[in-house]
Amino acid sequence: MATRFDPFQEMDRLMTQVLGADRAAAQMPLDLYRSGDHYVAHVDLPGADPGSIDVNVDDRTLTIRAQRTPRSEEGVQYLAKERPTGTYARQLTVGRGLNLDAISASYTDGVLTLTIPVAEEAKPRRIEVQTGSAPTSIEASA
């Protein structure tokens, strides 16, 4: 099968280099919210190879990587080919006060869900105020 010339391929490659972070966000959109004593991130990864999904933490940087493999079918002539393929990565800088050793991850229906618990020392807690003994009266002498 002959390879077709794509005049936009080079421009797309250059735009990827220039706008790499914005494109990564567009290709790997996420919702992030706090629910009680943990944070939840839902990351859209439709079509990602489940075995290629990698989540890791280095210091305060959370990195998510995934691979979308192109379909290779003999004798197929595409009329439109808009679904991106390749390796995608997204990095988030996380703040202090999270228990990064207890992150859990699951991948269902094209959505990666990360659950990040708040560290014990960062959870709000009530501090009891101690009161002194009974009030003492001061008497004046004449």
Stockholm file with secondary structure:
# STOCKHOLM 1.0

chainA/1-142         MATRFDPFQEMDRLMTQVLGADRAAAQMPLDLYRSGDHYVAHVDLPGADPGSIDVNVDDRTLTIRAQRTPRSEEGVQYLAKERPTGTYARQLTVGRGLNLDAISASYTDGVLTLTIPVAEEAKPRRIEVQTGSAPTSIEASA
#=GR chainA/1-142 SS CCCCCCTTHHHHHHHHHHTHHHHHHHHSCEEEEEETTEEEEEEECTTCCGGGCEEEEETTEEEEEEEECCCCCTTCCCSCCCSCCEEEEEEEECCSSBCGGGCEEEEETTEEEEEEEBCGGGSCCCCCCCCCSSCCCCCCCC
#=GC SS_cons         CCCCCCTTHHHHHHHHHHTHHHHHHHHSCEEEEEETTEEEEEEECTTCCGGGCEEEEETTEEEEEEEECCCCCTTCCCSCCCSCCEEEEEEEECCSSBCGGGCEEEEETTEEEEEEEBCGGGSCCCCCCCCCSSCCCCCCCC
//
